[in-house]
Amino acid sequence: MFLRSLILSLEHFTTIQPEFADYVTKECHLLKYLDEFGRQVDYLHRLVNIINVQTLTQENVSCLNTTLVFLMFANRRGELPKYLSALREEKYCRPHEKKGGDVLMKNFRDLLLFWQEHYLHKDKDCSALEKSSRISFDYWKKTVTLLVDDDRNQHTSVLHYIPPDKCRDN
């Protein structure tokens, strides 16, 4: 949750209150640290790598939601394909981690499909996401829909980054 709060603050100060952009990029060491693309992808990789559909609980679903916050902002900036491409790269995989590349992306897609099933039927959870992030639930849904699109030609679809022979869904 702390990481999500930082990302929300970073985005707020750089886009909604641009008068604070200099402070964020030059003075606030924590937000400056988190503003680096490679660092964001490293965090995304960690967040997706520590959960899967079988281990997902009410306590750790926040890892998936934090991942989505990163990617919603990337999508707003037109950088979603850049983030997905980098997320697939195994260079962000730590030596002790088992998943990287195709396996990580397949796991991420499975998590997103679960997210759709869960959140599209839980008004209270949807409302909580919207209130805690100040991002409309419609935008949450739109971003997840882009990410789980079955069209492999769409660079905003996770499926685009999984070779057909590695994905049982298609």
Secondary structure, DSSP 8 states (H G I E B T S, - for coil): -HHHHHHHHHHIIIII-GGGHHIIIII-HHHHHHT-HHHHHHHHHHHHHT--TTT--TTTHHHHHHHHHHHHHHHHTT-HHHHHHHHH-GGG--TT----HHHHHHHHHHHHHHHHHHHTT-HHHHHHHHHHHT--HHHHHHHHHHHT-S-TT-TTSGGGGS-GGG-TT-
